[in-house]
């Protein structure tokens, strides 16, 4: 992926939808060039095209998101599961890769799983794993709970490891989220004395979202894929964060 394509992803995620002609003007290239870029980015699952516009993927429809880069997400989830020991208490926050992680753990580990995601709880209902769902304000678009009550619940429970999804990362901002209430919940998790693990594919690196996560000192490990930019990887290492890369 080149720098222009990264800028397209950032622009589309920032605005929700952008005219193809406006992208061409903004990036000082031809409409034909932008169309080639959009074809590539749509094929890779970074955005979609609709009637002369580039449109962000539906970030809250987990069934749809699960289909994007499914083999990669499966690999990341399987690697994350390998870090979990029997008899641990694990917090898994929302997101498609986290949902795959939860399902994998349900069939391979004897653990207690705590989650804020009703979607994750639902896919585990026929398994034997012990699931604890915290209460809070139900956020319909993400099928999870957020808000003051959810944060209060997290503050009063203990867990060994927490797995968290993200929407963006730059060296200037650290990890970021696109939703204020979800980011507030994640920051409450990161306040806990657990091993805090970010799981995300490399496409989130270089993207900047509006809401800031806790400083990098609150994060112990990042699990991503081998396409992570070496500069970002080095920056994480310099901040004492373990970076695990799955091949893709």
KOLBADO-858910 format. One record per residue (C-alpha): x, y, z; residue number from 1. Coordinates in Angstrom, 2 decimals, decimal comma. Layout:
BEGIN
east X north Y up Z num NUM $
...
***
This chain:
BEGIN
east 0,00 north 0,00 up 0,00 num 1 $
east 1,42 north 3,40 up -0,96 num 2 $
east 1,18 north 6,69 up 0,93 num 3 $
east -1,62 north 8,01 up -1,29 num 4 $
east -3,75 north 4,95 up -0,55 num 5 $
east -3,12 north 5,33 up 3,17 num 6 $
east -4,26 north 8,95 up 2,91 num 7 $
east -7,42 north 7,83 up 1,11 num 8 $
east -8,23 north 5,40 up 3,94 num 9 $
east -7,66 north 8,10 up 6,54 num 10 $
east -9,79 north 10,63 up 4,63 num 11 $
east -12,68 north 8,21 up 4,11 num 12 $
east -12,66 north 7,06 up 7,74 num 13 $
east -12,55 north 10,67 up 8,92 num 14 $
east -15,47 north 11,88 up 6,78 num 15 $
east -17,51 north 8,71 up 6,35 num 16 $
east -17,85 north 9,19 up 2,60 num 17 $
east -15,94 north 11,22 up 0,02 num 18 $
east -16,60 north 11,93 up -3,66 num 19 $
east -14,12 north 10,32 up -6,04 num 20 $
east -13,66 north 13,72 up -7,73 num 21 $
east -12,90 north 15,37 up -4,38 num 22 $
east -10,28 north 12,73 up -3,57 num 23 $
east -8,64 north 13,34 up -6,97 num 24 $
east -8,54 north 17,08 up -6,34 num 25 $
east -7,34 north 16,71 up -2,74 num 26 $
east -4,50 north 14,35 up -3,72 num 27 $
east -3,68 north 16,16 up -6,98 num 28 $
east -4,02 north 13,08 up -9,19 num 29 $
east -6,45 north 12,02 up -11,92 num 30 $
east -9,86 north 10,49 up -11,27 num 31 $
east -8,64 north 7,39 up -13,10 num 32 $
east -5,77 north 7,01 up -10,61 num 33 $
east -8,18 north 7,37 up -7,68 num 34 $
east -10,49 north 4,74 up -9,17 num 35 $
east -7,59 north 2,30 up -9,44 num 36 $
east -6,70 north 3,02 up -5,81 num 37 $
east -10,30 north 2,52 up -4,70 num 38 $
east -10,57 north -0,77 up -6,57 num 39 $
east -7,46 north -2,00 up -4,75 num 40 $
east -8,64 north -0,76 up -1,33 num 41 $
east -12,15 north -2,18 up -1,78 num 42 $
east -10,69 north -5,55 up -2,77 num 43 $
east -8,56 north -5,52 up 0,40 num 44 $
east -11,58 north -4,63 up 2,56 num 45 $
east -10,53 north -1,13 up 3,65 num 46 $
east -13,56 north 0,69 up 2,19 num 47 $
east -16,38 north 0,31 up -0,30 num 48 $
east -17,51 north 2,23 up -3,38 num 49 $
east -21,02 north 3,58 up -3,92 num 50 $
east -22,15 north 5,73 up -6,89 num 51 $
east -19,14 north 8,00 up -7,26 num 52 $
east -18,23 north 7,93 up -3,58 num 53 $
east -15,71 north 6,11 up -1,42 num 54 $
east -17,48 north 5,00 up 1,76 num 55 $
east -16,17 north 3,68 up 5,05 num 56 $
east -16,97 north 0,09 up 5,91 num 57 $
east -19,79 north -0,43 up 8,42 num 58 $
east -17,60 north -0,49 up 11,53 num 59 $
east -20,36 north -1,71 up 13,84 num 60 $
east -21,90 north -4,61 up 11,90 num 61 $
east -19,85 north -7,48 up 13,26 num 62 $
east -21,30 north -10,06 up 10,91 num 63 $
east -20,14 north -7,94 up 7,97 num 64 $
east -16,78 north -7,14 up 9,54 num 65 $
east -16,13 north -10,81 up 10,28 num 66 $
east -16,02 north -11,47 up 6,53 num 67 $
east -13,33 north -8,84 up 5,90 num 68 $
east -9,84 north -10,39 up 6,01 num 69 $
east -11,32 north -13,43 up 7,75 num 70 $
east -8,25 north -15,71 up 7,31 num 71 $
east -5,98 north -13,05 up 8,82 num 72 $
east -8,31 north -12,35 up 11,73 num 73 $
east -8,50 north -16,08 up 12,37 num 74 $
east -4,71 north -16,33 up 12,53 num 75 $
east -4,46 north -13,36 up 14,90 num 76 $
east -7,20 north -14,84 up 17,12 num 77 $
east -5,51 north -18,24 up 17,22 num 78 $
east -2,19 north -16,71 up 18,18 num 79 $
east -3,84 north -14,60 up 20,87 num 80 $
east -5,50 north -17,73 up 22,26 num 81 $
east -2,10 north -19,41 up 22,56 num 82 $
east -1,17 north -16,82 up 25,21 num 83 $
east -4,08 north -17,81 up 27,44 num 84 $
east -3,65 north -20,43 up 30,16 num 85 $
east -6,26 north -22,72 up 31,67 num 86 $
east -8,04 north -21,37 up 34,76 num 87 $
east -7,35 north -17,73 up 33,91 num 88 $
east -9,99 north -14,99 up 33,96 num 89 $
east -9,99 north -13,21 up 30,61 num 90 $
east -11,70 north -9,96 up 29,60 num 91 $
east -12,53 north -9,73 up 25,91 num 92 $
east -13,80 north -6,41 up 24,61 num 93 $
east -15,89 north -6,13 up 21,42 num 94 $
east -14,86 north -6,44 up 17,78 num 95 $
east -14,73 north -9,08 up 15,07 num 96 $
east -11,23 north -10,41 up 15,82 num 97 $
east -12,07 north -10,52 up 19,53 num 98 $
east -15,20 north -12,50 up 18,71 num 99 $
east -13,10 north -15,07 up 16,84 num 100 $
east -10,72 north -15,19 up 19,82 num 101 $
east -13,59 north -15,83 up 22,23 num 102 $
east -14,96 north -18,63 up 20,08 num 103 $
east -11,53 north -20,25 up 19,78 num 104 $
east -10,97 north -20,10 up 23,55 num 105 $
east -14,38 north -21,66 up 24,18 num 106 $
east -13,21 north -24,88 up 22,50 num 107 $
east -9,58 north -24,95 up 23,62 num 108 $
east -9,32 north -23,57 up 27,17 num 109 $
east -10,92 north -23,90 up 30,59 num 110 $
east -11,29 north -20,26 up 31,56 num 111 $
east -13,77 north -17,67 up 32,80 num 112 $
east -14,53 north -15,13 up 30,09 num 113 $
east -15,80 north -11,64 up 30,93 num 114 $
east -17,11 north -9,44 up 28,14 num 115 $
east -18,96 north -6,21 up 27,41 num 116 $
east -20,15 north -7,62 up 24,08 num 117 $
east -23,58 north -9,21 up 23,78 num 118 $
east -22,51 north -10,41 up 20,33 num 119 $
east -19,67 north -12,42 up 21,86 num 120 $
east -21,91 north -13,77 up 24,62 num 121 $
east -24,45 north -14,88 up 22,02 num 122 $
east -21,97 north -16,85 up 19,89 num 123 $
east -20,80 north -18,69 up 23,02 num 124 $
east -24,25 north -19,71 up 24,28 num 125 $
east -23,94 north -23,33 up 23,09 num 126 $
east -20,42 north -23,83 up 24,48 num 127 $
east -19,34 north -24,98 up 27,94 num 128 $
east -17,20 north -21,92 up 28,70 num 129 $
east -18,20 north -19,79 up 31,69 num 130 $
east -19,26 north -16,34 up 30,45 num 131 $
east -19,83 north -13,23 up 32,55 num 132 $
east -21,50 north -10,30 up 30,76 num 133 $
east -21,21 north -6,94 up 32,49 num 134 $
east -24,18 north -4,56 up 32,64 num 135 $
east -24,44 north -1,05 up 31,31 num 136 $
east -26,02 north 1,10 up 28,64 num 137 $
east -26,83 north -1,05 up 25,62 num 138 $
east -25,27 north 0,36 up 22,47 num 139 $
east -27,40 north -1,08 up 19,68 num 140 $
east -25,03 north -0,31 up 16,82 num 141 $
east -22,20 north -2,35 up 18,39 num 142 $
east -24,34 north -4,90 up 20,27 num 143 $
east -22,37 north -4,18 up 23,45 num 144 $
east -22,61 north -2,23 up 26,69 num 145 $
east -20,92 north 1,09 up 27,43 num 146 $
east -21,36 north 4,00 up 29,81 num 147 $
east -20,92 north 4,73 up 33,50 num 148 $
east -22,45 north 1,50 up 34,82 num 149 $
east -20,29 north -0,65 up 32,55 num 150 $
east -17,15 north 1,23 up 33,61 num 151 $
east -18,14 north 0,85 up 37,27 num 152 $
east -18,54 north -2,91 up 36,80 num 153 $
east -15,08 north -3,18 up 35,22 num 154 $
east -13,54 north -1,18 up 38,08 num 155 $
east -14,87 north -3,74 up 40,58 num 156 $
east -13,84 north -6,98 up 38,88 num 157 $
east -10,44 north -8,61 up 38,40 num 158 $
east -9,02 north -10,47 up 35,41 num 159 $
east -5,64 north -11,80 up 34,32 num 160 $
east -5,59 north -10,64 up 30,70 num 161 $
east -7,62 north -8,19 up 28,61 num 162 $
east -7,86 north -8,32 up 24,82 num 163 $
east -8,78 north -5,05 up 23,16 num 164 $
east -9,47 north -3,96 up 19,59 num 165 $
east -8,52 north -0,56 up 18,18 num 166 $
east -9,50 north 1,71 up 15,29 num 167 $
east -6,23 north 3,57 up 14,74 num 168 $
east -2,63 north 4,23 up 15,72 num 169 $
east -0,08 north 6,96 up 15,05 num 170 $
east 3,08 north 7,82 up 16,95 num 171 $
east 1,58 north 11,22 up 17,77 num 172 $
east -1,65 north 9,90 up 19,30 num 173 $
east -0,95 north 6,32 up 20,32 num 174 $
east -3,95 north 3,99 up 19,93 num 175 $
east -7,29 north 5,60 up 19,17 num 176 $
east -10,97 north 4,74 up 18,82 num 177 $
east -13,78 north 6,11 up 16,67 num 178 $
east -16,49 north 5,91 up 19,37 num 179 $
east -16,29 north 8,02 up 22,53 num 180 $
east -18,22 north 5,71 up 24,87 num 181 $
east -16,43 north 2,58 up 23,72 num 182 $
east -13,07 north 4,34 up 24,17 num 183 $
east -14,10 north 5,35 up 27,68 num 184 $
east -14,80 north 1,70 up 28,48 num 185 $
east -11,48 north 0,57 up 26,99 num 186 $
east -9,62 north 3,15 up 29,06 num 187 $
east -11,27 north 1,77 up 32,20 num 188 $
east -10,00 north -1,69 up 31,24 num 189 $
east -6,50 north -0,30 up 30,65 num 190 $
east -6,55 north 1,15 up 34,18 num 191 $
east -6,67 north -2,38 up 35,60 num 192 $
east -3,51 north -4,24 up 36,72 num 193 $
east -3,99 north -6,98 up 34,11 num 194 $
east -1,90 north -7,88 up 31,07 num 195 $
east -3,41 north -5,58 up 28,46 num 196 $
east -3,16 north -6,87 up 24,90 num 197 $
east -4,12 north -5,05 up 21,70 num 198 $
east -5,17 north -7,28 up 18,80 num 199 $
east -5,50 north -5,65 up 15,39 num 200 $
east -4,51 north -6,13 up 11,79 num 201 $
east -1,83 north -3,79 up 10,43 num 202 $
east -4,29 north -1,62 up 8,46 num 203 $
east -5,10 north 0,32 up 11,64 num 204 $
east -1,52 north 1,61 up 11,87 num 205 $
east -1,21 north 5,03 up 10,26 num 206 $
east -4,89 north 5,80 up 10,83 num 207 $
east -5,93 north 8,39 up 13,40 num 208 $
east -9,31 north 8,40 up 15,09 num 209 $
east -10,83 north 11,06 up 17,33 num 210 $
east -10,70 north 9,49 up 20,78 num 211 $
east -7,46 north 8,68 up 22,59 num 212 $
east -6,67 north 5,48 up 24,47 num 213 $
east -4,60 north 5,47 up 27,65 num 214 $
east -0,86 north 6,17 up 27,20 num 215 $
east 1,21 north 3,34 up 25,74 num 216 $
east 2,55 north 2,55 up 29,21 num 217 $
east -0,83 north 0,93 up 29,95 num 218 $
east -0,36 north -1,63 up 27,16 num 219 $
east 1,83 north -4,73 up 27,46 num 220 $
east 1,57 north -6,42 up 24,08 num 221 $
east 0,32 north -5,92 up 20,52 num 222 $
east -0,67 north -8,80 up 18,25 num 223 $
east -0,84 north -7,87 up 14,58 num 224 $
east 0,32 north -9,14 up 11,20 num 225 $
east 3,65 north -9,08 up 9,40 num 226 $
east 2,64 north -6,08 up 7,25 num 227 $
east 3,03 north -3,64 up 10,14 num 228 $
east 5,28 north -0,74 up 9,18 num 229 $
east 8,78 north -1,23 up 10,62 num 230 $
east 8,77 north 2,32 up 11,97 num 231 $
east 5,59 north 1,70 up 13,97 num 232 $
east 6,91 north -1,62 up 15,20 num 233 $
east 10,14 north -0,01 up 16,35 num 234 $
east 8,20 north 2,76 up 18,10 num 235 $
east 6,18 north 0,20 up 20,05 num 236 $
east 9,34 north -1,69 up 21,00 num 237 $
east 10,90 north 1,55 up 22,18 num 238 $
east 7,90 north 2,00 up 24,48 num 239 $
east 8,47 north -1,43 up 26,07 num 240 $
east 5,57 north -3,10 up 24,23 num 241 $
east 5,97 north -6,66 up 22,95 num 242 $
east 4,96 north -6,93 up 19,28 num 243 $
east 3,88 north -10,33 up 17,96 num 244 $
east 3,40 north -10,66 up 14,19 num 245 $
east 1,48 north -13,41 up 12,44 num 246 $
east 2,40 north -14,13 up 8,83 num 247 $
east 0,01 north -12,86 up 6,18 num 248 $
***
